[in-house]
Amino acid sequence: MMKQKPGTIQVKSFGDHHVITQPNPLRKVLVRVPESDLDDPVGRAEKALAGLSGEFKNWMTVEADRLSAAHAAVLREGFTTENRDELFRAAHDIKGDAATFGFPSAGAAAESLCRIIEHAPNLDQVPAELIAHHINAVQAIVRERTKLDTVTTASKLSSQLRGIADEFLVKVNRDRPEHLEAILAPSIVPAD
């Protein structure tokens, strides 16, 4: 099947200028849709999210349980490469999903844990309680988020954990300036 050649270029000359009009071959394939039939993809996405919102708590519970299982593996076997990577991925997934699912404080606690895993020179020297507090905070925030008075407490808890983690990371990275810059950078996780 032979394609039709586009129309020719039209040139209109005037005393002080020329107007060149190019043919528009796409004009033939463009279909105008009446305003009553306009699609709203953002509206459809918001409607779909609203329909799924009842599932968000369950999804966060699954993610929090995954984080706890990764931590349990670290406690049993130590920081093997596989255990470290799974703990980081579980925390990173929570960091990314928490705000969307309505748990921004859990995201902040998970981000703090990610920072410890990324920037501690030796994970075996990180106080076990520091990691356990992060895991427990995520679990508590996900479990108790339905109560109105827990939002402020969760936010304060995440903020305090971040402060303690940063203090630890600054101390252990005092001879590694490339890490200090990242440690002292502000959080990228959405706040409450």
Protein Blocks (a to p, Z undefined) as FASTA:
>chain_A
ZZdddddddddddfkbccdddddfklmmpccddfklpccfklmmmmmmmmmmmmmmmmmm
mmmmmmmmmmmmmmmnopafklmmmmmmmmmmmmmmmmmnopamlmmmmmmmmmmmmmmm
blklpcfklmmmmmmmmmmmmmmmmpmklmmmmmmmmmmmmmmmmmmmmmmmmmmmklmm
mmmpccfbdcZZ
